[in-house]
């Protein structure tokens, strides 16, 4: 689990929005790992950025650092003391933060990893003076403003010429050893490519320049990881020689190993603060071709040209192998000397943060590659049941939740390791293309985590089927929902044969289930309803509180509240949809409830609500007027007490423990086979 603050004074505190994708998170992780390797203590402080408005979890690499014990996480309200406070991403302070972290530091440094503006507007992204005023109001007047490159420095000096800046840049760092890849032998046709987050400013605006940089030519192949759809849209077609790899289908390191040249050109108005993907390519031994404006950062470690010169450079270097090898070696040596982890430890030492030697992590805080653990992937947006089962797994089995944007925040909040699996809508691609993306994404995650089992929640759609066919290593399992509406979902029945095991969470309203699963239970394991409720939820005297879940309602004399599963015992009255999680949590916690079923839901909420009403444990209301009348009747404490007492009489168990034991059994079974040398 993630550690919270447990040091009196940290060596380094890093404040940022820990959800940022791309370079910001990669830079934080690089510094955290370097600090941990040097025996330094680190605490991460999350401050939400006003321009990341959509709910999203912490970036997966940040979560991995926290789970591996390389850094602690500050909780809201913690008072932090540190020798150095590093603030990354100035755009966080384009508005006043909702909560100002309480941090005392000997040195406070704002790392300017994004310039205020671009070539068209010097302060397009943030007004430097306003950000500086907010930061100094929060953390005092002694803040140091540290650009990460000469280009950021020039931008700041134009908009705030009187601002004192350090003599040296707070440059990015990289662990060169982590990026070493085995170079493939030369091929007849060179492969050029690029990777990065999908952002239009990261691509040449002019279609002609775009095709010059990434030619449609039989003399070269082009591979693109992330953002390739932007180039395709700008050209109005996909060039025949382009291979567009969906973001996340390959790791950047794996992708770089497939290239002969890394070529990066962007929108002419965009000011690239540093170019972390360039650094990664150099560390992996791939020669880099970029625009001349990068020379101030990478000196002789890259070759510089304009888009029109790319093809000629590629062909010349590809033919001249000694020159090619010399460029790759020169770049790797340059990165090691100027941007290696040692350079970061040295700059911290100049601030009085001295190393204590190499840290030896306790066994339970070893990196994943060294920790003697078994893993399972939990795939889908069935987050409530995933959380309940994960908490009850044996200590040597670690769950990794693979979910879409709607489910990840809840999984992350539970302290689970998470990986993003975007939907077709998130990617803006048709279903048939998404199938291939899911297959490739799951293949990559299976290679990364080597899970003993993969538990699929929801329905086994075509992407899951393709992944099963391509990945025979782990045991594939299905957490199959019951309570389908009559006449729906039967098309999924035959796909049960693809799985080594099927588990069906129980239903309190099983007697009212008319769905297809009721006649397809041969070989299926069924457990009690799976919930996140405490072992023995106890009702306690409550104020007049009203909990609304998925339904809007008010009741005179009652105060609207929210409540997690462990807090339901104090709720006086609830009105809710009759989906699986809410239905079983509210009945299991004996909360007097009016269920308002959604007739369009995939499961049979109406049957659930009617069954509960017939059993006397809840009220079913099929429209707003009926719900209002039911709530009015339940404003009477005696009526609420009758429902709560009936819930206690018909109580059910929690199947989460049995589900965890069932899942662990498949992991043990596989381990025993492997230990006997059979695969």
PLY file of the C-alpha trace (Angstrom):
ply
format ascii 1.0
element vertex 679
property float x
property float y
property float z
element edge 678
property int vertex1
property int vertex2
end_header
0.00 0.00 0.00
0.99 3.64 -0.41
2.82 5.10 2.59
1.68 8.42 3.98
4.01 10.91 5.62
6.34 9.26 8.14
9.46 11.46 8.30
10.06 14.51 10.50
12.12 16.28 7.81
12.33 15.05 4.23
15.32 15.62 2.03
13.13 16.55 -0.95
9.46 17.43 -1.33
8.06 17.49 -4.88
4.82 19.39 -5.42
2.90 18.91 -8.67
-0.33 17.61 -10.16
0.48 13.90 -10.01
-2.04 13.13 -12.77
-0.09 14.77 -15.59
0.75 12.38 -18.45
3.99 12.51 -20.39
7.14 14.40 -19.50
6.10 16.00 -16.22
5.47 12.65 -14.54
8.47 11.02 -16.24
10.70 13.77 -14.81
9.28 13.39 -11.30
9.80 9.62 -11.42
13.39 10.01 -12.65
14.23 12.34 -9.76
12.44 10.19 -7.17
14.33 7.09 -8.30
17.65 8.91 -8.30
16.98 10.24 -4.79
15.94 6.83 -3.47
19.04 5.20 -4.95
21.16 7.81 -3.12
19.42 7.10 0.19
17.46 10.37 0.19
13.88 10.66 1.44
11.13 12.10 -0.77
7.53 13.14 -0.23
5.13 13.87 -3.09
2.48 16.58 -2.66
-0.50 16.57 -5.02
-2.07 19.90 -5.99
-4.76 19.64 -8.71
-4.11 21.80 -11.76
-7.00 24.01 -12.88
-6.55 23.01 -16.51
-6.83 19.23 -15.88
-10.57 19.39 -15.43
-11.52 15.78 -16.20
-11.30 13.18 -13.45
-8.24 11.02 -13.90
-5.99 8.97 -11.62
-2.38 9.59 -10.64
-0.05 8.75 -13.53
0.79 5.04 -13.38
4.55 5.56 -12.98
3.92 7.88 -10.02
1.70 5.23 -8.43
4.42 2.62 -8.94
6.97 4.82 -7.11
4.60 5.24 -4.19
3.75 1.55 -4.03
7.42 0.57 -4.21
8.24 2.75 -1.21
10.50 5.13 -3.14
8.50 8.14 -1.91
5.76 8.96 0.57
2.50 10.70 -0.29
1.37 13.75 1.65
-2.26 13.71 2.65
-4.34 16.89 2.59
-3.72 18.74 5.84
-0.31 17.18 6.54
2.38 19.61 7.70
5.53 18.89 5.71
9.11 19.88 6.51
11.78 19.41 3.85
15.25 20.61 3.02
14.24 21.31 -0.59
10.77 21.89 -2.05
10.56 21.42 -5.83
7.42 22.75 -7.53
6.89 21.33 -11.01
4.54 22.73 -13.69
3.84 26.45 -13.11
0.38 26.23 -14.70
-0.87 24.69 -11.46
-0.84 28.23 -10.07
-2.77 29.97 -12.85
-5.56 29.98 -10.23
-5.44 30.00 -6.44
-5.25 26.40 -5.15
-8.29 25.24 -3.19
-5.98 24.13 -0.37
-2.48 25.52 0.14
-0.16 22.73 1.29
1.57 23.43 4.62
5.24 23.07 3.65
8.32 24.44 5.40
11.48 24.21 3.33
15.00 25.61 3.49
14.98 26.04 -0.30
11.92 26.40 -2.55
12.48 26.02 -6.29
9.87 26.34 -9.03
11.05 24.18 -11.93
9.89 26.00 -15.06
9.31 22.94 -17.20
6.96 24.84 -19.50
7.57 28.30 -20.94
4.93 31.00 -20.37
4.18 31.19 -24.09
5.12 30.27 -27.63
6.34 31.99 -30.78
2.95 33.63 -31.33
2.22 34.81 -27.79
4.86 35.14 -25.08
2.29 34.36 -22.34
-0.17 32.06 -24.08
0.00 29.33 -21.40
0.35 31.43 -18.24
1.05 34.99 -17.13
4.38 34.70 -15.37
3.86 37.66 -13.01
0.49 36.31 -11.79
1.90 32.83 -11.19
4.90 34.27 -9.35
2.64 36.36 -7.09
0.51 33.32 -6.17
3.46 31.05 -5.50
5.23 33.61 -3.31
2.01 34.30 -1.42
1.77 30.57 -0.67
5.42 29.73 -0.02
7.18 33.00 0.80
9.33 35.51 -1.08
12.53 33.45 -1.29
11.38 31.26 -4.17
13.95 30.42 -6.87
12.67 30.29 -10.47
14.65 27.65 -12.37
14.18 27.21 -16.16
14.84 23.73 -17.54
16.41 25.03 -20.76
17.73 28.10 -22.54
14.48 28.47 -24.49
12.41 28.71 -21.31
14.97 31.12 -19.84
14.70 33.42 -22.90
10.89 33.44 -22.70
10.91 34.36 -18.99
13.48 37.09 -19.49
11.31 38.65 -22.21
8.12 38.76 -20.11
9.75 39.46 -16.70
13.18 40.95 -17.36
13.82 41.81 -13.71
13.35 38.25 -12.44
16.59 36.78 -11.02
17.29 33.33 -12.49
20.00 30.82 -11.51
23.10 30.68 -13.69
22.43 27.05 -14.62
19.24 25.35 -15.81
17.36 22.74 -13.76
17.70 20.29 -16.63
15.90 16.97 -17.01
17.61 13.75 -15.92
17.41 10.15 -17.05
18.68 6.80 -15.78
20.60 5.79 -18.90
20.80 2.13 -17.85
17.00 1.88 -17.78
16.84 2.79 -21.49
19.55 0.51 -22.84
18.11 -1.70 -25.59
19.72 -4.32 -27.75
20.21 -2.72 -31.13
18.84 -4.71 -34.03
21.08 -5.40 -37.05
20.91 -2.91 -39.95
18.13 -3.46 -42.48
17.90 -2.53 -46.15
15.24 0.11 -45.51
15.85 2.39 -42.49
13.07 2.84 -39.94
12.45 6.32 -38.57
9.93 7.18 -35.88
8.76 9.24 -32.95
6.76 8.77 -29.77
4.95 11.08 -27.39
1.62 12.20 -26.04
-1.00 12.96 -28.73
-1.03 16.76 -28.90
-1.49 18.76 -32.14
1.28 21.23 -31.19
3.73 18.34 -31.21
3.33 17.97 -35.01
4.32 20.14 -38.00
1.34 22.25 -38.99
2.10 22.34 -42.72
1.24 19.02 -44.50
4.19 19.43 -46.88
6.68 19.81 -44.02
5.04 16.93 -42.18
5.60 14.62 -45.18
9.16 15.86 -45.55
9.92 14.96 -41.93
8.07 11.63 -42.11
8.24 10.70 -45.80
5.83 8.57 -47.77
8.65 6.86 -49.64
9.77 3.31 -50.42
13.23 4.39 -49.22
12.16 4.64 -45.57
9.65 3.17 -43.12
7.90 5.34 -40.50
6.71 4.11 -37.08
4.72 6.40 -34.76
3.76 5.64 -31.14
1.08 8.03 -29.88
-0.42 10.89 -31.85
-0.15 9.33 -35.29
-3.81 10.04 -35.88
-3.00 13.78 -35.71
-0.56 13.46 -38.61
-3.05 11.36 -40.56
-5.75 14.00 -40.08
-3.43 16.79 -41.23
-2.54 14.87 -44.38
-6.08 13.66 -45.03
-4.76 10.13 -45.51
-2.42 7.56 -43.98
0.76 7.22 -46.05
1.43 3.67 -47.18
4.79 3.53 -45.44
3.48 4.66 -42.04
2.81 2.29 -39.16
0.71 4.04 -36.51
0.92 2.30 -33.12
-1.80 3.18 -30.62
-0.57 4.97 -27.51
0.12 2.39 -24.78
0.33 -0.61 -27.13
4.15 -0.63 -26.73
6.37 0.82 -24.03
8.56 3.73 -25.23
11.69 1.68 -24.54
10.38 -1.26 -26.57
9.33 1.10 -29.35
12.72 2.84 -29.53
14.36 -0.55 -29.96
12.53 -0.90 -33.30
13.90 2.36 -34.77
17.02 3.29 -36.69
16.44 7.05 -36.28
14.35 9.22 -33.96
12.96 12.22 -35.86
11.09 14.98 -34.04
9.55 18.11 -35.56
6.64 20.12 -34.14
4.38 23.10 -34.78
6.56 26.13 -35.59
4.85 28.23 -32.89
5.35 25.63 -30.16
8.31 26.23 -27.83
9.56 22.84 -26.70
10.82 23.39 -23.17
13.30 20.52 -23.25
12.46 17.42 -25.29
12.38 14.45 -22.93
11.53 11.97 -25.69
14.74 13.09 -27.43
16.67 12.33 -24.24
15.09 8.86 -24.07
16.02 8.12 -27.70
19.64 9.13 -27.12
19.84 7.00 -23.97
18.55 3.99 -25.92
21.21 4.42 -28.61
19.00 5.75 -31.42
20.48 8.64 -33.46
18.32 11.76 -33.25
17.38 14.19 -36.03
15.73 17.43 -34.87
15.43 21.12 -35.70
18.35 23.55 -35.13
16.65 25.19 -32.12
17.49 22.09 -30.03
21.25 22.65 -30.46
21.42 24.79 -27.28
20.30 21.75 -25.27
21.86 18.74 -27.02
24.97 20.27 -28.66
26.76 17.65 -30.81
24.70 14.74 -29.52
22.07 15.12 -32.30
22.08 16.05 -35.97
20.15 19.15 -36.97
18.22 19.98 -40.09
14.88 21.26 -41.35
12.10 18.85 -42.40
13.23 18.96 -46.02
16.65 17.60 -45.09
15.50 14.54 -43.14
15.45 11.93 -45.90
18.91 12.83 -47.19
20.40 12.70 -43.68
18.76 9.35 -42.96
20.03 7.80 -46.18
23.60 9.12 -45.74
23.92 7.95 -42.13
22.26 4.61 -42.88
24.87 3.91 -45.58
27.80 5.14 -43.44
27.72 2.71 -40.53
30.86 4.02 -38.75
29.37 7.55 -38.73
26.03 6.15 -37.54
27.63 4.20 -34.67
29.79 7.17 -33.69
26.75 9.46 -33.47
24.85 6.95 -31.31
27.84 6.50 -28.96
28.45 10.25 -28.76
24.81 10.90 -27.86
24.74 8.22 -25.18
27.97 9.53 -23.61
26.62 13.10 -23.72
23.39 12.11 -21.99
25.25 10.12 -19.33
27.59 13.02 -18.55
25.15 15.92 -18.65
21.74 14.42 -17.81
22.50 11.27 -15.84
21.21 10.71 -12.31
24.53 11.82 -10.81
24.00 15.36 -12.08
20.78 15.60 -10.08
22.37 14.30 -6.88
25.17 16.86 -7.34
22.78 19.80 -7.62
20.91 18.64 -4.52
24.25 18.46 -2.69
24.87 22.10 -3.62
21.67 22.87 -1.68
22.86 21.01 1.40
21.07 17.70 0.66
23.81 15.12 1.12
23.53 11.45 0.25
23.66 8.66 2.78
24.93 6.00 0.39
22.91 3.57 -1.67
19.57 2.72 -0.09
18.59 -0.87 0.50
14.84 -1.18 0.32
13.01 -3.51 2.68
11.61 -6.64 1.10
8.06 -5.26 1.02
9.28 -2.09 -0.71
11.41 -3.65 -3.42
10.73 -2.62 -7.00
8.19 -4.88 -8.74
10.89 -6.69 -10.71
12.57 -7.82 -7.48
9.59 -8.39 -5.24
8.57 -12.07 -4.83
4.95 -11.44 -5.68
2.34 -12.90 -7.98
0.16 -10.54 -9.95
-3.32 -10.61 -11.39
-4.78 -8.19 -13.90
-8.35 -7.06 -13.20
-9.70 -5.78 -16.53
-12.85 -3.67 -16.89
-14.79 -0.96 -15.10
-16.21 -3.29 -12.42
-14.23 -1.25 -9.89
-16.31 -1.71 -6.74
-16.05 -5.50 -6.92
-12.38 -5.33 -7.97
-11.61 -3.22 -4.88
-13.51 -5.54 -2.57
-11.75 -8.65 -3.89
-8.29 -7.04 -4.03
-8.41 -6.12 -0.33
-8.87 -9.78 0.55
-6.18 -11.32 -1.66
-3.22 -13.02 0.05
-0.29 -10.71 0.79
1.86 -12.19 -1.99
-0.70 -11.52 -4.73
-0.86 -8.00 -6.13
-3.79 -6.75 -8.20
-3.34 -4.41 -11.15
-6.58 -2.74 -12.29
-6.82 -2.07 -16.03
-9.76 0.24 -16.64
-11.13 3.19 -18.58
-11.26 6.82 -17.52
-14.49 6.37 -15.54
-13.13 3.63 -13.32
-9.49 4.55 -12.74
-9.97 7.34 -10.16
-11.91 5.01 -7.85
-9.31 2.25 -8.22
-6.50 4.67 -7.58
-8.24 6.10 -4.52
-8.19 2.59 -3.07
-4.39 2.50 -3.42
-4.43 -0.04 -6.24
-1.88 -0.14 -9.02
-3.70 1.03 -12.15
-3.23 1.02 -15.92
-5.32 2.98 -18.41
-7.34 1.18 -21.09
-9.07 3.95 -23.06
-12.42 3.27 -24.70
-13.03 3.59 -28.42
-14.72 6.93 -27.70
-11.72 8.15 -25.69
-9.46 7.34 -28.63
-11.90 8.55 -31.27
-11.59 5.31 -33.27
-14.19 2.87 -34.67
-14.89 -0.37 -32.78
-12.95 -2.59 -35.22
-9.77 -0.56 -34.66
-10.33 -0.52 -30.91
-10.38 -4.33 -30.89
-6.80 -4.38 -32.12
-5.79 -1.69 -29.65
-7.21 -3.68 -26.70
-5.40 -6.80 -27.89
-2.07 -4.98 -28.19
-2.50 -3.04 -24.95
-3.24 -6.20 -22.96
-0.34 -8.01 -24.63
1.98 -5.23 -23.50
0.62 -5.29 -19.92
0.90 -9.07 -19.75
4.54 -8.82 -20.85
5.12 -6.03 -18.33
3.50 -7.61 -15.25
3.65 -11.35 -16.08
0.33 -11.99 -14.28
-0.70 -15.44 -13.13
-4.28 -14.68 -14.08
-6.39 -12.10 -15.87
-9.88 -11.53 -14.44
-12.27 -9.88 -16.90
-15.21 -7.95 -15.44
-18.28 -7.20 -17.52
-18.56 -8.69 -21.01
-15.86 -10.47 -23.06
-16.00 -8.19 -26.10
-14.00 -8.77 -29.28
-10.89 -7.05 -27.90
-10.84 -9.47 -24.94
-11.31 -12.44 -27.26
-8.40 -11.29 -29.44
-6.22 -10.86 -26.34
-7.06 -14.36 -25.08
-6.15 -15.88 -28.42
-2.80 -14.07 -28.48
-1.82 -14.58 -24.81
-2.05 -18.16 -23.60
0.29 -17.67 -20.63
-1.99 -16.41 -17.84
-5.22 -18.06 -16.73
-8.14 -16.10 -18.20
-11.11 -15.79 -15.83
-14.51 -14.13 -16.13
-16.29 -12.20 -13.38
-19.68 -12.70 -15.01
-22.61 -10.47 -14.03
-26.04 -11.97 -13.45
-29.48 -10.30 -13.45
-29.63 -9.52 -17.16
-32.85 -8.07 -18.52
-34.95 -10.75 -20.16
-33.95 -11.32 -23.78
-30.63 -9.44 -23.59
-27.00 -10.54 -23.34
-27.39 -14.10 -24.56
-24.81 -13.49 -27.27
-22.08 -13.60 -24.61
-22.96 -17.10 -23.38
-20.79 -19.02 -25.88
-17.72 -16.97 -24.95
-17.67 -18.55 -21.51
-15.81 -21.50 -23.09
-12.76 -19.25 -23.59
-12.18 -18.95 -19.84
-10.47 -21.30 -17.38
-12.99 -20.27 -14.74
-16.17 -18.21 -14.35
-17.24 -16.53 -11.12
-20.70 -15.04 -10.67
-21.27 -12.56 -7.83
-24.43 -13.48 -5.99
-27.67 -11.52 -6.11
-30.01 -10.89 -3.17
-32.77 -10.72 -5.79
-31.75 -13.99 -7.46
-35.31 -15.24 -7.09
-36.40 -12.51 -9.50
-33.63 -13.10 -12.05
-35.03 -13.96 -15.49
-31.78 -13.40 -17.43
-29.82 -15.83 -19.58
-27.25 -16.75 -16.90
-29.89 -18.63 -14.88
-29.77 -21.46 -17.45
-25.99 -21.36 -18.03
-24.47 -22.11 -14.62
-22.77 -25.44 -15.33
-19.17 -25.10 -14.15
-19.78 -21.59 -12.82
-18.75 -20.66 -9.26
-21.26 -18.50 -7.40
-20.48 -16.57 -4.20
-22.51 -14.28 -1.95
-22.97 -10.68 -3.13
-19.59 -8.95 -3.36
-19.45 -5.63 -1.50
-16.96 -3.33 0.20
-18.96 -3.28 3.44
-17.24 -3.84 6.82
-17.46 -7.36 8.17
-20.29 -6.56 10.60
-21.97 -3.29 9.69
-23.89 -1.96 12.68
-26.66 0.59 12.49
-26.26 3.53 14.84
-28.59 6.34 15.77
-28.43 8.85 12.93
-29.32 12.42 12.31
-31.92 13.07 9.63
-29.58 12.46 6.69
-30.52 11.67 3.10
-28.15 9.84 0.78
-28.79 10.15 -2.98
-27.01 7.77 -5.35
-27.72 8.24 -9.03
-31.00 10.00 -8.20
-31.68 13.64 -7.29
-34.05 14.21 -4.40
-34.69 16.39 -1.37
-36.77 15.87 1.76
-37.73 18.62 4.21
-35.92 18.23 7.50
-33.22 15.97 6.04
-29.63 16.95 5.19
-28.10 15.59 1.99
-24.89 13.62 2.60
-22.42 11.40 0.80
-21.12 8.18 2.32
-18.51 5.56 1.52
-19.38 1.88 2.21
-17.90 2.04 5.71
-19.97 5.14 6.55
-23.41 3.83 5.55
-24.29 2.82 9.12
-24.87 6.48 9.96
-27.22 7.22 7.04
-30.87 7.62 8.04
-32.47 7.28 4.59
-31.38 6.72 0.99
-32.81 7.03 -2.51
-30.84 5.22 -5.16
-30.71 3.42 -8.44
-30.90 -0.35 -8.18
-27.57 -1.16 -9.82
-25.59 -4.05 -8.33
-23.24 -2.07 -6.09
-25.70 0.40 -4.60
-28.42 -2.22 -4.18
-26.28 -4.62 -2.19
-24.36 -2.00 -0.21
-27.51 -0.24 1.00
-29.37 -3.45 1.86
-26.26 -4.97 3.44
-25.80 -1.88 5.63
-29.54 -1.98 6.47
-30.15 1.56 5.21
-33.89 2.29 4.65
-33.95 2.88 0.89
-36.23 3.91 -1.94
-34.95 2.27 -5.12
-35.68 4.08 -8.39
-34.66 1.61 -11.14
-33.25 2.74 -14.47
-35.20 0.87 -17.18
-32.42 1.47 -19.72
-29.67 -0.12 -17.61
-27.90 -3.21 -18.90
-28.90 -5.23 -15.84
-32.47 -5.69 -14.60
-32.74 -2.92 -12.01
-36.54 -3.08 -12.10
-36.55 -6.77 -11.12
-34.12 -6.06 -8.27
-36.16 -3.18 -6.90
-39.46 -5.09 -7.14
-37.94 -8.14 -5.43
-36.66 -5.97 -2.59
-40.07 -4.37 -2.19
-41.78 -7.78 -2.17
-39.35 -8.97 0.50
-40.12 -5.91 2.60
-36.52 -4.66 2.74
-36.94 -1.53 0.58
-39.43 0.52 -1.41
-39.62 0.46 -5.23
-40.61 3.68 -7.02
-40.78 3.79 -10.81
-41.25 7.54 -11.26
-40.48 10.84 -9.53
-43.91 11.20 -7.94
-43.80 7.72 -6.47
-40.28 8.34 -5.15
-41.34 11.60 -3.49
-44.31 9.90 -1.83
-42.15 7.02 -0.61
-39.58 9.38 0.87
-42.34 11.31 2.63
-43.59 8.09 4.25
-40.06 7.14 5.28
-39.56 10.46 7.03
-41.34 8.62 9.87
-38.64 6.98 12.05
-40.91 4.00 12.73
-41.25 3.27 9.00
-37.49 3.45 8.57
-36.89 1.21 11.55
-39.24 -1.42 10.09
-37.27 -1.56 6.84
-33.94 -1.69 8.65
-35.16 -4.49 10.92
-36.39 -6.49 7.90
-32.98 -6.08 6.23
-31.36 -7.58 9.33
-33.75 -10.54 9.21
-32.89 -11.28 5.57
-29.20 -10.38 5.73
-26.70 -11.94 3.33
-22.98 -12.60 3.52
-20.14 -10.87 1.70
-18.67 -12.98 -1.07
-15.53 -10.87 -1.50
-13.41 -13.20 0.62
-14.58 -16.31 -1.22
-14.00 -14.55 -4.54
-10.45 -13.66 -3.50
-9.80 -17.26 -2.44
-11.18 -18.50 -5.79
-8.89 -16.13 -7.69
-5.86 -17.00 -5.55
-6.53 -20.68 -6.22
-5.93 -20.16 -9.93
-2.68 -18.33 -9.14
-1.48 -21.17 -6.90
-2.47 -23.78 -9.44
-0.39 -22.06 -12.09
2.57 -21.58 -9.74
2.61 -25.27 -8.81
2.65 -26.27 -12.47
5.54 -23.87 -13.17
7.50 -25.10 -10.17
7.27 -28.63 -11.60
8.80 -27.37 -14.84
5.62 -27.66 -16.89
4.25 -24.65 -18.80
0 1
1 2
2 3
3 4
4 5
5 6
6 7
7 8
8 9
9 10
10 11
11 12
12 13
13 14
14 15
15 16
16 17
17 18
18 19
19 20
20 21
21 22
22 23
23 24
24 25
25 26
26 27
27 28
28 29
29 30
30 31
31 32
32 33
33 34
34 35
35 36
36 37
37 38
38 39
39 40
40 41
41 42
42 43
43 44
44 45
45 46
46 47
47 48
48 49
49 50
50 51
51 52
52 53
53 54
54 55
55 56
56 57
57 58
58 59
59 60
60 61
61 62
62 63
63 64
64 65
65 66
66 67
67 68
68 69
69 70
70 71
71 72
72 73
73 74
74 75
75 76
76 77
77 78
78 79
79 80
80 81
81 82
82 83
83 84
84 85
85 86
86 87
87 88
88 89
89 90
90 91
91 92
92 93
93 94
94 95
95 96
96 97
97 98
98 99
99 100
100 101
101 102
102 103
103 104
104 105
105 106
106 107
107 108
108 109
109 110
110 111
111 112
112 113
113 114
114 115
115 116
116 117
117 118
118 119
119 120
120 121
121 122
122 123
123 124
124 125
125 126
126 127
127 128
128 129
129 130
130 131
131 132
132 133
133 134
134 135
135 136
136 137
137 138
138 139
139 140
140 141
141 142
142 143
143 144
144 145
145 146
146 147
147 148
148 149
149 150
150 151
151 152
152 153
153 154
154 155
155 156
156 157
157 158
158 159
159 160
160 161
161 162
162 163
163 164
164 165
165 166
166 167
167 168
168 169
169 170
170 171
171 172
172 173
173 174
174 175
175 176
176 177
177 178
178 179
179 180
180 181
181 182
182 183
183 184
184 185
185 186
186 187
187 188
188 189
189 190
190 191
191 192
192 193
193 194
194 195
195 196
196 197
197 198
198 199
199 200
200 201
201 202
202 203
203 204
204 205
205 206
206 207
207 208
208 209
209 210
210 211
211 212
212 213
213 214
214 215
215 216
216 217
217 218
218 219
219 220
220 221
221 222
222 223
223 224
224 225
225 226
226 227
227 228
228 229
229 230
230 231
231 232
232 233
233 234
234 235
235 236
236 237
237 238
238 239
239 240
240 241
241 242
242 243
243 244
244 245
245 246
246 247
247 248
248 249
249 250
250 251
251 252
252 253
253 254
254 255
255 256
256 257
257 258
258 259
259 260
260 261
261 262
262 263
263 264
264 265
265 266
266 267
267 268
268 269
269 270
270 271
271 272
272 273
273 274
274 275
275 276
276 277
277 278
278 279
279 280
280 281
281 282
282 283
283 284
284 285
285 286
286 287
287 288
288 289
289 290
290 291
291 292
292 293
293 294
294 295
295 296
296 297
297 298
298 299
299 300
300 301
301 302
302 303
303 304
304 305
305 306
306 307
307 308
308 309
309 310
310 311
311 312
312 313
313 314
314 315
315 316
316 317
317 318
318 319
319 320
320 321
321 322
322 323
323 324
324 325
325 326
326 327
327 328
328 329
329 330
330 331
331 332
332 333
333 334
334 335
335 336
336 337
337 338
338 339
339 340
340 341
341 342
342 343
343 344
344 345
345 346
346 347
347 348
348 349
349 350
350 351
351 352
352 353
353 354
354 355
355 356
356 357
357 358
358 359
359 360
360 361
361 362
362 363
363 364
364 365
365 366
366 367
367 368
368 369
369 370
370 371
371 372
372 373
373 374
374 375
375 376
376 377
377 378
378 379
379 380
380 381
381 382
382 383
383 384
384 385
385 386
386 387
387 388
388 389
389 390
390 391
391 392
392 393
393 394
394 395
395 396
396 397
397 398
398 399
399 400
400 401
401 402
402 403
403 404
404 405
405 406
406 407
407 408
408 409
409 410
410 411
411 412
412 413
413 414
414 415
415 416
416 417
417 418
418 419
419 420
420 421
421 422
422 423
423 424
424 425
425 426
426 427
427 428
428 429
429 430
430 431
431 432
432 433
433 434
434 435
435 436
436 437
437 438
438 439
439 440
440 441
441 442
442 443
443 444
444 445
445 446
446 447
447 448
448 449
449 450
450 451
451 452
452 453
453 454
454 455
455 456
456 457
457 458
458 459
459 460
460 461
461 462
462 463
463 464
464 465
465 466
466 467
467 468
468 469
469 470
470 471
471 472
472 473
473 474
474 475
475 476
476 477
477 478
478 479
479 480
480 481
481 482
482 483
483 484
484 485
485 486
486 487
487 488
488 489
489 490
490 491
491 492
492 493
493 494
494 495
495 496
496 497
497 498
498 499
499 500
500 501
501 502
502 503
503 504
504 505
505 506
506 507
507 508
508 509
509 510
510 511
511 512
512 513
513 514
514 515
515 516
516 517
517 518
518 519
519 520
520 521
521 522
522 523
523 524
524 525
525 526
526 527
527 528
528 529
529 530
530 531
531 532
532 533
533 534
534 535
535 536
536 537
537 538
538 539
539 540
540 541
541 542
542 543
543 544
544 545
545 546
546 547
547 548
548 549
549 550
550 551
551 552
552 553
553 554
554 555
555 556
556 557
557 558
558 559
559 560
560 561
561 562
562 563
563 564
564 565
565 566
566 567
567 568
568 569
569 570
570 571
571 572
572 573
573 574
574 575
575 576
576 577
577 578
578 579
579 580
580 581
581 582
582 583
583 584
584 585
585 586
586 587
587 588
588 589
589 590
590 591
591 592
592 593
593 594
594 595
595 596
596 597
597 598
598 599
599 600
600 601
601 602
602 603
603 604
604 605
605 606
606 607
607 608
608 609
609 610
610 611
611 612
612 613
613 614
614 615
615 616
616 617
617 618
618 619
619 620
620 621
621 622
622 623
623 624
624 625
625 626
626 627
627 628
628 629
629 630
630 631
631 632
632 633
633 634
634 635
635 636
636 637
637 638
638 639
639 640
640 641
641 642
642 643
643 644
644 645
645 646
646 647
647 648
648 649
649 650
650 651
651 652
652 653
653 654
654 655
655 656
656 657
657 658
658 659
659 660
660 661
661 662
662 663
663 664
664 665
665 666
666 667
667 668
668 669
669 670
670 671
671 672
672 673
673 674
674 675
675 676
676 677
677 678
